[in-house]
Amino acid sequence: MTIVPIPAFSDNYIWMLEREGRVAVVDPGDANPVLAVLQERGVILDTLIITHHHFDHTGGVRALKEKTNCRVVGPDNPKIEGIDEKLGDGDIVHVLGYDFAVLEVPGHTLDHIALHCADESVLFCGDTLFVGGCGRVFEGTYPMMQSSLAKLAALPPETAVYCTHEYTLANLAFARKVEPDNEDLLAHASKCERMRAENIPTVPSTIGRELEINPFLRWSSPAVIAQLTHEGRFEGGSPAEVFGAVRAWKDEG
């Protein structure tokens, strides 16, 4: 599977899958950079994949559909105009000959979905999981978001994680507060700093790497629990409570 990023806004990635002259595009917040790449590469837009309703993920849908007559697949939410195929948990959607399993992952928004292609070990997760971080819990609850992240954490460790924002350096700076002695985290943060200095995307990550470095997935880590306790931020022991304490800490600043 050939996957390339189309930069948009200040820190969005619009992901483009290409196969035999046809492409699919994930979360086109802006039509213009997508249209420019279509023309540059001489490819045909087949499908738009939408993960949730926020404008920076949907703003380009109408123009792209009008100009290319492409198919649009995404969550069952009337806020998103132009959806041709509404997707729910457990559905299989066929895109460019690949099969993607649909996972409902509410929390950031209630309509949020992720798409996993097991054959290619690829996950498009929108704003649910980031490199070293996760999306803010705007519409759901902390337990809901933790349950959604647990779905993603259970995927095979080699699964490539294609999120839609370049938030990595800020996320890893916060992660170092949560786990200052995590050697895997420190090494990956140094690597990502070098990559960003050369304007190289830090995405994709992998599920395996995120389980090692991402404080929002490390609700079972004694080190995370100890640091939360030391900071006076935690009483309890369930995964949702650990996650909620970490998310609340990050939301403070």
C-alpha positions as CSV (number, residue, x, y, z in Angstrom):
1,M,0.0,0.0,0.0
2,T,1.4,3.3,-1.1
3,I,0.5,6.1,1.4
4,V,1.8,9.7,1.2
5,P,1.0,12.7,3.3
6,I,-0.6,15.9,1.9
7,P,0.2,18.7,4.4
8,A,-2.7,21.0,5.2
9,F,-3.3,24.0,7.5
10,S,-0.5,24.3,10.1
11,D,-0.2,20.7,11.3
12,N,-2.7,18.4,9.5
13,Y,-1.9,15.4,7.4
14,I,-4.4,14.4,4.7
15,W,-3.3,10.8,3.9
16,M,-3.5,9.6,0.3
17,L,-3.5,6.0,-0.7
18,E,-2.5,5.3,-4.3
19,R,-3.0,2.1,-6.3
20,E,-2.9,1.7,-10.1
21,G,-3.6,5.4,-10.9
22,R,-6.5,5.7,-8.4
23,V,-6.3,7.2,-5.0
24,A,-8.3,7.4,-1.7
25,V,-7.9,10.4,0.6
26,V,-8.4,10.4,4.4
27,D,-9.9,13.4,6.2
28,P,-9.6,16.2,3.5
29,G,-10.0,19.3,5.6
30,D,-9.0,21.4,2.6
31,A,-9.7,20.6,-1.1
32,N,-7.0,22.7,-2.6
33,P,-3.9,20.8,-1.6
34,V,-5.6,17.5,-2.6
35,L,-6.6,18.9,-6.0
36,A,-3.0,20.1,-6.6
37,V,-1.6,16.6,-5.8
38,L,-4.2,14.9,-8.0
39,Q,-3.1,17.1,-10.9
40,E,0.6,16.8,-10.2
41,R,0.5,13.0,-10.0
42,G,-2.1,12.5,-12.8
43,V,-4.3,10.2,-10.6
44,I,-8.1,9.8,-10.2
45,L,-9.8,10.4,-6.9
46,D,-11.8,7.3,-6.1
47,T,-12.8,7.6,-2.4
48,L,-12.8,10.0,0.5
49,I,-12.6,8.4,3.9
50,I,-13.9,10.5,6.9
51,T,-13.1,9.6,10.5
52,H,-15.2,12.3,12.3
53,H,-17.1,15.5,11.7
54,H,-14.6,18.3,12.7
55,F,-14.2,20.8,9.9
56,D,-10.4,20.4,9.6
57,H,-11.2,16.8,8.5
58,T,-14.3,17.5,6.3
59,G,-13.9,21.0,4.9
60,G,-12.8,19.8,1.5
61,V,-15.4,17.1,1.0
62,R,-18.0,19.1,-0.9
63,A,-15.6,20.6,-3.4
64,L,-13.7,17.3,-4.0
65,K,-17.0,15.5,-4.6
66,E,-18.3,18.1,-7.0
67,K,-15.1,18.2,-9.0
68,T,-14.4,14.4,-9.1
69,N,-17.6,12.6,-8.4
70,C,-15.8,10.5,-5.9
71,R,-17.4,8.2,-3.3
72,V,-17.4,9.4,0.3
73,V,-17.5,6.9,3.2
74,G,-17.6,7.8,6.9
75,P,-19.5,7.8,10.1
76,D,-23.3,8.0,10.3
77,N,-23.6,11.6,11.3
78,P,-25.9,14.2,9.6
79,K,-23.3,16.9,10.4
80,I,-21.1,15.5,7.6
81,E,-22.5,16.4,4.2
82,G,-22.0,14.1,1.2
83,I,-21.6,10.7,2.9
84,D,-22.5,7.9,0.4
85,E,-21.7,4.9,2.6
86,K,-22.3,5.2,6.3
87,L,-20.0,3.1,8.4
88,G,-20.4,1.5,11.8
89,D,-18.5,-0.8,14.1
90,G,-17.7,-4.1,12.6
91,D,-18.4,-3.1,9.0
92,I,-15.9,-3.9,6.2
93,V,-15.4,-1.2,3.7
94,H,-13.6,-1.9,0.4
95,V,-11.2,0.9,-0.8
96,L,-9.0,0.5,-3.9
97,G,-9.2,-3.3,-3.5
98,Y,-8.2,-3.3,0.2
99,D,-10.5,-4.4,3.0
100,F,-10.7,-2.1,6.0
101,A,-12.5,-3.1,9.2
102,V,-14.4,-0.2,10.9
103,L,-13.9,0.4,14.6
104,E,-16.1,2.9,16.5
105,V,-13.8,4.9,18.8
106,P,-15.9,7.6,20.4
107,G,-14.4,10.0,22.9
108,H,-12.8,12.9,20.9
109,T,-16.2,13.0,19.1
110,L,-19.1,10.7,19.5
111,D,-19.1,9.8,15.8
112,H,-15.4,9.0,15.5
113,I,-14.3,5.9,13.6
114,A,-11.0,4.3,12.8
115,L,-10.2,2.0,9.8
116,H,-7.8,-1.0,10.1
117,C,-6.5,-2.9,7.1
118,A,-5.2,-6.2,8.6
119,D,-3.6,-7.4,5.4
120,E,-1.4,-4.3,5.1
121,S,-1.1,-3.6,8.9
122,V,-2.4,-0.1,8.5
123,L,-4.6,2.0,10.8
124,F,-6.2,5.4,10.0
125,C,-7.2,6.7,13.4
126,G,-8.0,10.4,12.8
127,D,-7.7,12.3,16.1
128,T,-8.2,9.4,18.5
129,L,-4.5,8.3,18.8
130,F,-1.5,10.5,18.1
131,V,2.2,9.8,18.3
132,G,2.8,10.1,22.0
133,G,-0.7,11.4,22.7
134,C,-4.4,11.2,22.0
135,G,-7.2,13.6,21.1
136,R,-8.9,15.8,23.6
137,V,-12.2,14.4,24.9
138,F,-14.6,16.9,23.5
139,E,-17.9,15.0,23.2
140,G,-17.4,11.7,25.2
141,T,-16.1,10.8,28.6
142,Y,-12.7,9.6,29.9
143,P,-13.9,6.0,30.3
144,M,-15.3,6.1,26.8
145,M,-12.1,7.4,25.4
146,Q,-10.0,4.9,27.3
147,S,-12.2,2.1,26.0
148,S,-11.7,3.3,22.4
149,L,-7.9,3.5,22.9
150,A,-8.0,0.0,24.3
151,K,-9.5,-1.2,21.0
152,L,-6.6,0.3,19.1
153,A,-4.0,-0.9,21.6
154,A,-5.2,-4.4,21.1
155,L,-4.3,-4.3,17.4
156,P,-1.1,-6.2,16.3
157,P,2.0,-4.3,17.5
158,E,3.4,-3.9,13.9
159,T,0.3,-1.9,12.8
160,A,1.3,1.4,11.3
161,V,-0.6,4.3,13.0
162,Y,-1.6,7.1,10.6
163,C,-3.0,9.9,12.7
164,T,-3.9,13.3,11.2
165,H,-1.8,15.9,13.1
166,E,1.9,16.6,13.6
167,Y,1.6,17.1,17.4
168,T,4.4,14.7,18.2
169,L,7.0,17.0,19.8
170,A,4.5,18.7,22.2
171,N,3.0,15.3,23.0
172,L,6.4,13.8,23.8
173,A,7.4,16.8,25.9
174,F,4.3,16.1,28.1
175,A,5.0,12.3,28.1
176,R,8.4,13.0,29.6
177,K,6.7,14.7,32.6
178,V,4.6,11.6,33.1
179,E,7.5,9.1,32.6
180,P,10.8,11.0,33.0
181,D,12.8,7.7,33.2
182,N,11.2,5.9,30.3
183,E,14.3,5.2,28.1
184,D,12.2,4.2,25.1
185,L,10.4,7.5,25.3
186,L,13.5,9.5,25.6
187,A,15.1,7.8,22.6
188,H,12.1,8.3,20.5
189,A,11.8,11.9,21.5
190,S,15.3,12.5,20.4
191,K,14.7,10.8,17.1
192,C,11.6,12.8,16.4
193,E,13.3,16.1,17.2
194,R,15.9,15.3,14.5
195,M,13.2,14.4,12.1
196,R,11.2,17.6,12.6
197,A,14.4,19.6,12.3
198,E,14.6,18.2,8.8
199,N,10.9,18.7,8.2
200,I,10.3,14.9,8.1
201,P,6.9,13.7,9.3
202,T,7.0,11.7,12.6
203,V,3.9,9.8,11.4
204,P,3.3,6.9,11.1
205,S,4.1,5.4,14.4
206,T,3.2,1.8,15.3
207,I,0.9,0.3,18.0
208,G,3.9,-1.4,19.5
209,R,5.9,1.8,19.8
210,E,2.9,3.7,21.2
211,L,2.5,1.0,23.9
212,E,6.1,1.8,25.0
213,I,6.0,5.6,24.9
214,N,2.5,6.9,25.0
215,P,1.2,7.8,28.5
216,F,-2.4,7.7,27.3
217,L,-2.0,3.9,26.6
218,R,0.2,3.2,29.6
219,W,-2.6,3.0,32.2
220,S,-1.1,-0.3,33.6
221,S,2.4,1.2,34.0
222,P,3.5,1.3,37.7
223,A,5.8,4.2,36.7
224,V,2.9,6.2,35.4
225,I,0.7,5.5,38.4
226,A,3.6,6.4,40.7
227,Q,4.2,9.7,39.0
228,L,0.5,10.6,39.1
229,T,0.4,9.8,42.8
230,H,3.5,11.9,43.4
231,E,1.9,14.8,41.6
232,G,-1.3,14.4,43.7
233,R,-3.4,13.7,40.7
234,F,-4.5,10.2,41.2
235,E,-6.6,8.1,43.6
236,G,-7.9,4.8,42.3
237,G,-6.6,2.1,40.1
238,S,-8.9,1.4,37.1
239,P,-7.5,1.9,33.6
240,A,-10.1,4.6,33.0
241,E,-9.1,6.4,36.1
242,V,-5.4,6.4,35.2
243,F,-6.2,7.6,31.7
244,G,-8.5,10.3,33.0
245,A,-5.8,11.6,35.4
246,V,-3.3,11.8,32.6
247,R,-5.7,13.4,30.2
248,A,-6.8,16.0,32.8
249,W,-3.1,16.8,33.5
250,K,-2.4,17.3,29.8
251,D,-5.5,19.5,29.4
252,E,-4.2,21.9,32.0
253,G,-1.6,23.2,29.7
